[in-house]
Amino acid sequence: LVGPGMMRRAPHHPWTDEAIAIFRARANATARLIFELGIGSVQRPGDWPKFRWCDYDGEALRITQGKTGISLWLPCSQDLKRMLDATPRYGVSIISDADGRPFSYFKMARIMREERKRCGLAEFALHALRYRGVQELAWAGCTDDEIAAFSGHASIAMIRKYAGEARQVMRARTAARKRQMLTETRVT
């Protein structure tokens, strides 16, 4: 419920395949690194600036989530691994400037806001990258427990909220294939 003087927060719309392709093709290297950390790690944006180079072992990242305190080992997606391997290591933090100074959340968010706007993708929020990452895990057939092991969600309800659209699409496609098979057997 929204009380007096409170604004209802607009829902996050997961990044579409088209938006991802545009961002990957047009964004600068810093924004791409932030973007790949978002989708690839499936963590909250507030945790992305916390990733340090010593957390990356060439295969996975480690992090202790700020909100939950849960420690996670996160295998990197291929896109994230390629981005990390290609990124110069200027400082302790993965997201840092050329002088090695780590980005604050606000600097990272500003860079992403400006880059999304420049790429014509302003409607896709930073936190929606987490949604997209969870959706990709759902499309891959991951169970709620497997998604929770990756995202750190403590609530199955939150996993279902994030993965719900992806799972609905998958179930609808399965239903359509079954319907088509039934139609084909009736015709023959």
PyMOL commands that set and color helices and strands:
alter all, ss='L'
color gray80, all
select helices_A, chain A and resi 17-26+29-41+45-50+53-55+78-86+105-118+128-139+144-151+156-187
alter helices_A, ss='H'
color red, helices_A
select strands_A, chain A and resi 60-64+71-75
alter strands_A, ss='S'
color yellow, strands_A
deselect
rebuild
show_as cartoon
